């Protein structure tokens, strides 16, 4: 009698959204879905703050104080955004099953990501350094700040447009009663946002007083 040979491979059944949310509800910080919510909420805050910062750029001479203050408030939110996306990619490439199942962004966005991080770090570092370096280095530092802004703006525009729909879905998820309980760790994620705001305000309070001596020392020129 001929024996039937079992198939060498069987494709695992595709799990639905309800299964993924069920896993997220059992994981203390929500796993990949919790990470996505943290990223989305932080991205939404960044969009609002960056819009305000962009307005100050139009008249930065007259709006230098709010330009610096908003820039400092942005810093911790930027750090959390880089940290959450970096965590997702690290877990994905290290083979974490839950993150592998959720998947990764399209390849072009994965290639763009490190460039956005590099330009963001350069933009903020040069902006902060501009207030702290000796007068003799201010022209060079300003050039780096302006050049990094132009490159950053182009890369960020692509990044934002590619994620705007996802961000609009994820950002309010921890605030709405219907979706808040679906993924554990909502309270922690909201406290992270509050903590970023507090740290940002402290940084602004520390840095804004440097503007007066900076202007008295000749600003960029003179």
C-alpha positions in Angstrom: 0.0 0.0 0.0 1.4 3.4 -1.0 2.0 5.8 1.9 0.9 9.4 1.4 3.8 11.8 1.8 2.9 14.8 4.0 3.5 18.2 2.5 7.0 19.5 3.4 5.7 23.0 4.4 2.4 24.3 5.5 1.7 28.0 5.4 0.7 29.4 8.8 -2.7 30.8 8.8 -2.8 34.6 8.5 -3.8 36.2 11.8 -6.3 39.0 11.7 -6.4 42.4 13.4 -8.4 41.1 16.3 -5.6 38.5 17.0 -2.9 41.2 17.0 -4.9 43.4 19.3 -5.5 40.5 21.6 -1.8 40.0 21.9 -1.2 43.7 22.4 -3.7 43.7 25.3 -1.8 41.0 27.1 1.7 42.5 26.6 2.5 45.0 29.4 3.5 47.8 27.1 1.4 46.7 24.1 4.2 45.1 22.0 4.4 46.3 18.4 1.0 47.9 18.5 1.9 49.9 21.7 5.1 50.9 20.0 3.2 52.1 17.0 0.8 54.1 19.1 3.7 55.8 20.9 5.3 56.6 17.6 2.0 58.0 16.1 1.2 60.1 19.1 4.7 61.6 19.2 4.6 62.2 15.5 1.4 64.2 15.9 2.8 66.4 18.6 5.9 66.9 16.5 3.8 68.0 13.5 2.1 70.7 15.6 5.4 71.9 17.2 7.2 71.9 13.8 4.5 74.0 12.3 4.9 76.5 15.0 8.7 76.4 14.6 8.3 76.9 10.9 6.2 80.0 11.5 9.0 81.5 13.6 11.5 80.8 10.7 9.6 83.3 8.5 10.7 86.2 10.9 13.4 84.6 13.0 15.0 87.9 13.8 11.9 89.2 15.5 10.8 85.7 16.8 14.2 84.4 18.0 13.0 83.8 21.5 10.0 81.6 20.5 12.2 80.0 17.9 14.7 78.8 20.5 12.0 77.9 23.0 10.0 75.8 20.6 13.2 74.2 19.4 14.1 73.1 22.9 10.6 71.7 23.5 11.0 69.7 20.3 14.2 68.0 21.5 12.7 65.3 23.9 9.9 64.5 21.5 12.4 64.0 18.7 14.4 61.7 20.9 11.3 59.6 21.8 10.3 59.4 18.1 13.8 58.2 17.1 13.9 55.8 20.0 10.5 54.2 19.2 11.2 53.8 15.5 14.7 52.5 16.2 13.3 50.0 18.7 10.8 48.7 16.1 13.5 48.2 13.4 15.9 46.6 15.9 13.3 44.1 17.1 12.3 43.4 13.5 15.8 42.7 12.2 16.7 40.7 15.4 13.8 38.4 14.5 11.2 39.2 17.2 8.2 37.2 16.1 5.6 39.8 17.0 7.5 42.6 15.2 8.2 40.4 12.2 4.5 39.6 12.0 3.5 43.3 12.0 6.0 43.9 9.2 8.3 46.8 8.3 7.8 50.0 6.3 8.4 49.8 2.5 12.0 49.5 1.5 12.3 53.1 0.3 11.1 54.5 3.6 13.5 52.2 5.5 16.3 53.6 3.4 15.1 57.2 4.0 14.8 56.7 7.8 18.5 56.8 8.7 18.9 60.0 6.5 16.0 61.7 8.3 17.6 60.8 11.7 21.0 62.0 10.7 19.7 65.3 9.3 17.4 65.8 12.3 20.3 65.3 14.7 22.5 67.7 12.6 19.8 70.4 12.4 19.1 70.4 16.2 22.8 70.0 17.2 23.9 72.9 15.0 21.0 75.1 16.2 21.9 74.6 19.9 25.6 75.0 19.1 24.9 78.3 17.4 24.0 79.8 20.8 27.0 78.3 22.6 30.1 78.4 20.2 32.5 81.4 20.2 31.7 84.2 17.9 34.4 83.2 15.5 32.6 79.9 14.7 29.1 81.3 14.3 29.2 81.9 10.6 30.3 78.3 9.9 27.8 76.9 12.4 25.0 78.9 10.8 25.9 77.5 7.4 25.6 74.0 8.7 22.3 74.8 10.4 20.8 76.3 7.2 22.1 73.6 4.9 20.9 70.8 7.1 17.5 72.5 7.3 17.1 72.6 3.5 18.0 68.9 3.2 16.0 67.9 6.3 12.9 69.7 5.0 12.9 67.7 1.7 13.5 64.3 3.5 10.9 65.1 6.2 8.3 66.1 3.6 8.5 62.7 2.0 8.5 61.0 5.5 5.4 62.9 6.7 3.4 62.4 3.6 4.1 58.7 3.7 2.9 58.3 7.2 0.2 60.9 7.6 -2.7 58.5 7.3 -1.2 56.0 9.8 -0.4 58.9 12.2 -4.0 60.2 12.0 -5.2 56.7 13.0 -2.7 56.0 15.8 -2.3 59.4 17.4 -5.8 59.5 19.2 -6.0 55.8 19.9 -4.8 56.1 23.6 -7.2 59.0 24.2 -10.4 57.5 22.9 -12.3 55.2 25.3 -13.3 52.8 22.5 -9.7 52.0 21.5 -7.7 52.9 24.7 -8.3 49.5 26.4 -7.4 47.5 23.3 -3.7 47.9 23.8 -2.1 47.8 27.3 0.3 50.5 28.4 -1.8 53.5 27.3 -1.2 55.3 30.6 2.5 54.8 30.3 2.5 56.2 26.8 0.6 59.3 27.8 3.0 59.9 30.7 5.9 59.7 28.2 4.3 62.5 26.2 3.8 64.6 29.4 7.3 63.9 30.5 8.6 65.1 27.1 6.7 68.3 27.5 8.1 68.9 31.0 11.7 68.2 29.9 11.3 70.4 26.9 10.1 73.3 28.9 13.0 72.9 31.3 15.4 72.9 28.3 13.7 76.1 27.0 14.0 77.8 30.4 17.7 76.9 30.4 18.5 78.0 26.9 16.3 81.1 26.4 18.4 83.3 28.8 21.5 82.7 26.5 19.8 84.7 23.7 20.5 88.1 25.4 24.3 87.6 25.8 24.4 86.0 22.3 22.8 89.1 20.7 25.0 91.4 22.9 28.0 89.5 21.6 27.1 90.4 18.0 24.8 87.6 17.1 25.9 86.0 13.9 27.7 89.1 12.4 29.0 92.5 13.5 
